[in-house]
Amino acid sequence: MKEEDKSKLVEVFTGSPWEAELVKSLLGNSDIEAVTKDGMVVNVVLPATAVDVSVLVNEKDYEAAMEVVREYEKREMEIDFNRIAVKVGSNVLTRRDGTLDVTRMSALVDQIAELHKAGIEIILVSSGAVASGRSEVRPTKKLDSVDQRQLFSAVGQAKLINRYYELFREHGIPVGQVLTMKENFSTRRHYLNQKNCMTVMLENGVIPIVNENDTISVSELMFTDNDELSGLIASMMDAQALIILSNIDGIYNGSPADPESQVIREIEQGKDLSSYIQTSKSSFGRGGMLTKPTLPAKWRMRASQ
């Protein structure tokens, strides 16, 4: 950024990296010039490592931007969460080569720890086992898809949960592993057993880290993806919000490659988004955007049962 441009910029918001990124997206304005930390321009990519960052806009857009920020802060004050579920996708946790992105995991854990210390119960639904295991094991012979999934998940889940354990231990927060399968939501006995397990964990200050048990889940018994699993967990545990962290911005009203396309910030109930959603999936995940818009409806349906 040129020196002469800095005098035209004014601050409209200061907060945590994820709040700053959310405010940026709400403003949705090309005149948002920068996000800064300690006066230095930074790029915010969730989850970011900075403690507090500021959003700057062009001086001429200050009043309009502040209207949006005030509305955001008003809504935030009205929401009082006691329990939330957070789902983290494989591509958020892994680098391009499939290895765990420890810096990003650490930043994510830091933010969850702050919420936990503020008295909010967190249920973490984390992908990444298969992707993590893939970078650790070199099969001696060609494996079919089921064998690969079982091998990589068995190795990768141990690596993943150990990393979470070490990171949360730095904050003095115990975590516990919960591996589940789709059939556990089909019988009342299994359903209540896993609900009771996570309830006891939360009551004792333990953060449940949930993942599908890929070592024994085969194709016909698998969840569509961990987005579906996170919706079921959020409903089962009466979470007040489900936050899905992804490596993409959201659903666009056109091709993401088109500079004219914009992210749809709020989706009305019952709105058909099929024409906007691509069926392609990311490098290490198996879900993509296809299942995400259906989660709120499924969540409400199960909550009403």
Secondary structure, 3 states (H helix, E strand, C coil): CCHHHHCCEEEEEEECHHHHHHHHHHHCCCCEEEEEECCEEECCCCCCCCCCEEEEEEHHHHHHHHHHHHHHHHHHHHCCCCEEEEEECHHHHECCCCCECHHHHHHHHHHHHHHHHCCCEEEEEECCHHHHHHCCCCCCCCCCHHHHHHHHHHHHHHHHHHHHHHHHHCCCCCEEEEEECHHHHCCHHHHHHHHHHHHHHHHCCCEEEEEECCCCCCHHHCCCCHHHHHHHHHHHCCCCEEEEECCCCCCECCCCCCCCCCECCCCCCCCCCCCCCCCCCCCCCCCCCCCHHHHHHHHHHHHHC
